[in-house]
Amino acid sequence: MGQSQHVYLSLGSNLGNRHATLQKAIFRIEKKVGKVLAVSNVYENPAMGFEGDDFLNICLATLTKLSPTDLLDAILEIELHFGRDRSGSEGYKSRTLDIDIIFYGKEIIDLPHLKVPHPQIQHRNFVLKPLSNIAPQLYHPILQKDIRNLLQECRDRSKMRKTKLKLFRNRSGLFAKLQFIAIEGNIGAGKTTLSKMIAEEFNAKLVLERFADNPFLPKFYADQSRYAFPLEMSFLADRYQQFTDDTSQFDLFKNFMVSDYDIFKSLIFAKITLQNDEFNLYRKVFDFMYKEVKKPEIYLYLYQNTERLLQNIKKRGRDYEQKIPPEYLEKINRGYLDFIKDHPEQNSIILDMSELDFVNNSSDYETILEQLEDNIILADF
């Protein structure tokens, strides 16, 4: 690998969820090719040279250390990842993803399998228009004209419209669309650890539940029936106060908020621990408070089997948690799943953590981020 080169790519899609494909392709280019410097507006235009659905097209600028042939190999690998195989004589037809190298620095490349600048650029509005968004003065080393002039002279009269779709250079930009993610789970599921990792990577404000100082908690684990009601009421008061304070004060220097709890957990735990008459009283207070609190745009529930939960609880070594019975953990889990089922309007993700170790395995952590990424791309926030 030599010096970094500015490379301009054209991307198009006319199959499947075109917007999601282009966004995920940009992230993969960032990973496999190099830093994405700019992304154009998104344009929609008819298929050219064949009958097919309309394309979404963009251009982007990247900085890469890959050689031209290595860059081509990386692009073919990315296309294949999204379901396109160029190995046959494909011709013009619909495709989930099409990536072309438009410029590679100022170089002129003439190989049997790679010609740069792309030989058809001057005839294609769907390349010139998005390219003019991000590099209007980019100079064509063969035609000796800039992109603005090529666009003015282009005879392509196919209908093309600028869409309102937004694409992001990297995952951090996409995540910054959000205001608030709540990460929930059973005792020992790893919600606090994951919240901290996401907050650090994406510059998010971290909202952590403060519960270790609750004087009723050790007493509750020793004598549940006696201390359940004061415990749940004190939790509710503390959570409401903290949650309201933390989520109403947005940090201008942070991209979004991520919390290791959602205040609805108060009702889930109370339903398990309280007698019916106590719970009915508790719910009246809770319903009043819940109307006032901020709701997450994504509710991520980390599902973990009871055996792994008990292992995690033992490993973190909080004395008052060591005697938690498995049946109690199973009731909590059912409570969360019932809550998600009963609130279909909520944007919930249930993630099975049974085979994942996101702390020690970076690919498992990436799996979680991809789930969040897919949800944000497909949801209309």
N, C-alpha and C positions, 0 to 999 in steps of 0.2 A: 504494500500500500504506500502511495506517495503522498503528495500534498492534497489538501482538501480542494474539491472542485464544486463550483455552483452548478447544479443540475436542475433542469426544468422538465417536469413530467406532465403528461396529459392522462387523466383518468376518466373512464366512462363506464356506465352500467345501465342495462335495460332489462335485467331479469331480477326477480325477487324484490326484496326491500332495498331499493337502489340507494337511498339515503344512508341507511345503516351500513351497507356494503362499502360505500365510499369512505364513511367515517372510520370504520374499522381498518380499511386498507391504509388510510393515512397513518394510523397508529402503528401498523405493521411496517410501513415504510420507515417510520421513525426508528423502529427497532432494528430493522435489517439493512437499511441503506444509510441513514444518517439523519441529522437534525433537520426537521421541517421548519423552514424559515417563514414561509408565507403560503396561504391557501386562498384561491380566488373565490369569487361568488360562484353559486351553483346555477348552471343553465340547463334548460330542458329543450331538446330538439328532436326532430324525427330521425329515425334510422336512415342512414345514407347508403345507397347501393343495394338495399334489400328490404323486404317487408318485415317489420318487427315493431315492437313497442318503442315508445319514445325513450331516448337516453337522457340520463343526467350526466353532465360533463363538468369537469373542473380542471384547473392546472395548479400545480404547486411547485415551490422552489425548495430544494434541499441542498444540504452541504454534505458531500460524501468523500470518503477516502478510497472508495472502490474504483478499480479500473473500469473502463467502459464495458469490457466483456464480463467482468465480475458483476457489474451493475445490472447488465442484461440478465445474467443468471439469477440474481436476487429477485428481479422483477418477475421473471417466469415462475419462480418458486412461490411468490406472493399470489400471482394469478391462479396457480394450481391450488393453493390453499383455499381460494374462494370458488373453486370448482371449474376453472377454465384450463383446458389442456391444449396447447398449441402444437402438439407433436404431429398431428395429421395435417393435411392440406385443408385448412379450415375455411378459407375464403371469408366472405362477408356474411355474418350471421349474428344472432343475438348472443349476448354473453353476460355472465354475472359481473365480470370485471375485465376491463381492457386498460392496460398501462403502456404508454409509449414514451420513449426518451425523445424529447424535443430538442434540447440543447445540452451539451456536456462541456461546460466552460465555453471557450471560444474555439474549441477543436472541431476539425472537419474529419470525420471518420467514414471510410468507404470500405467496408468489409462485406463479404457475401451475406452474412446474417445480421449486419448492423450498419445502418447508414444514419449519420448525425451531422448536421441538423436533419430532422425528419424530412424526407423529400416532398411530402404532401402538405406541409404546414401552410404554405401560401394559398392553398385552395380550400382550407377548412375553417369556416367561421367558428365552429364549435371548439377549435383550439385557439384561434387568434383572439377571440373575444375574452375568454377567461384569462388568457396569458397577458392581455393588455391591462387587466385589473392589477396584476402584481408586478409586471415588468414592461411598461409601455415603451421604454427607451432601449430595451434589449436589442442588440444589433445582430442581424443575420450575417454571418461571415461569408456566405456565398452570394446571396442576393444583394448584400450591402445596403440594406434598408432596416429601419427599426420596426418594431411590432405595430406601432400606430400606423405607419405608412402601409405596411402589408395588409392591415385590416381595412384601410380605406380603399385599397386597390382590389381586394378580394371579390371575386365574382360569384361566390357562393351565396345564393339567395334563399336558402332553406330557412323556414321559420324557426326562430329561436327566441326563447323568453328567459329572462332572469327570474329565478324563483326566490322565495323568502327563506329558503332553507339555510341553515347555518352549520358550517363545519369547523372543527377545531384542530389546531396544529398538533396538539398533544392531549393526553388524558387529563392533565391538570386543568386545562381550559374547559374541557367538557364537564368535569366535576364541579368547577366553579359556577356552572349554571344553577346548582342547587343552593338552597339556603340551609337545609338541615337533614342529616341522616341520623336515624336512631338505630343502634346495634343492640339487639336484645338476645337473651338466652337464659338457660337455666343456671343455677349456681355452679360455677366452675366450667362454663362452656367456652370461656376465652373472650368474652365481649369487651372487657376492659383492655386487654392486650391488643386486640384488633383495632379498637378505637384509637389507641395511642399510635399504632403503626400508620394508620390512614391519616391521622392528624399531622404527623411528622412529614409524611411523604407529600401531602397535598396542601400543606400550609393551612390547615383548618383549625378553627377554635375548638379546643377539647373541653367537653362538658362531662365530668365524671361524677358518678353518684358518691355522695359522702355518707357512709353508713356505719363505719367501724366504731364511731364514738357513741352510737345509740346505746344508752344504758340498759334498755330492755332486751337487747338481742341475746346476750349470754343467758339471761334469766329465762327467755322464751324457749331456748333450746333445752333448758333443764326442766321447765314446767310449762308446756305449751298452752294448756287450757287456761291457766291462771293469767298468763301474760300476753295472750294473743291480741286482745282488744287494745290495751295501751300501746303495745308494740306497733300495731298497724296504724293506729291514729297518730302516733308520733312520727312514723315513717311518712305518712301522708302529709302531715304538716311540714316536715323537713323537706320532702321532695318538692312540694308545691312551692315553697319559698325559694329554694335553690333553683329549681327548674325555671320559675318565672324570672328570677334575677338573671340567670345565665343566658337564657334564650332570648330575652328581650333586649339585651345589650350586645348588639352585633359589633364585632371588632373590625374596624375599617381596614386593618392590615392583614386580615385573614380572608380566605376565599369562601369558606362556608363553615358550618358547625357540624361536629360529629359527637354524638353522645353515647355512652355505654348503658343507657337506660331510657325508657320512655315512661312517663308518669302513669300510664295505664297499668303498669306492672303492679301498682298498689292494689288495684281491684282484683287482679289475678291471685295475688298472695292472700288477700283478705278473704276471698271466697273459699280458699282452702282451709284457712286457720280459724275462721270465726264461726260461731253458732249462727243459726238463721236470723234470730232477732237482732244479734249484734251486727250481722252483715247488712241487714236492711237499713239500720241506722247509719252504718258506715257509708253505704251506697248513696244515701241522700246527700251527705257531705261531699263525697267524691264527685258526684255528678255536677254539683255546683262549681267545684274547682276545675273540673276537666274542660268545661266550656271555655275557660279563660286561658288555657295553656296553648302553646304553639304545637302544631302537629307536624310530624316529619313528612318530607316528600318521599323518602324511602324508609321502610321499616324492614330491617334485615334481621331475621331470626336465625340464630345459630343452633341448629338441632344437634344434640349430642346424646348418645345412648347412656343409660344409667351407669354402666360399668366404667366407662371412660370418665364420666362426671365424678364418680367416687375416687378414681385415681387422681384426677386433677385436684380435687378438694384435699386429699391426703398430701399431695405434693406441695401445695401452697401453705399448709400447716397452720391454719387459723384454729386455735384450740376449740372455740365454741362451735365450729362447723364439723368437727370430727365424728360426732355422734348422730349426724343427720341420717335418718333411715332411707333406704332406697325408695320406699313407697311414697315418701314425701316428695322426692325429686320427680317421680313419675306423675304425681298429681300436678306439680308445677308445669311440667311439660304439656300435659293435657290441657291445662288452663290456658297456656299460650296458644296452642294450636286451635282451641275453641275460639279464642279471641280473634285470631286471624280469619278463621272460617266465618265468624259472625260479622266481620267488617270487610266485606268484599270491595267496598269503595276505597279502602286503604291500599296504597301501593306497597304490597308486602312481597318479600323474597324469603323463602324457607331454604336454607342451605344446610345440607346434611354434612356434618363435620366428622362423621365416623371414621372416614379414611383420610382425612386431611390433617396435616400438621403445618399450619401456616407460619409458625414461629421458626421452625428448623428447616423447612422446605420452601424455597423461594417459588417453585412452580405451583405449590398449593396456594400460596399467597396470591400469585398471579391469577389462579382460577377464581378466587374470590373477587379480585378487581375486575376481571372480565364479566362476571355476573352483574356487578354494579354498573359497569360500562354499558352492557347490553340494555339494562333496565333504563338508564338515563337516555340513551339514544332513542329507544322505542317509545318512551313516555313523552308526553307533551307538557313540559313544565313551563 
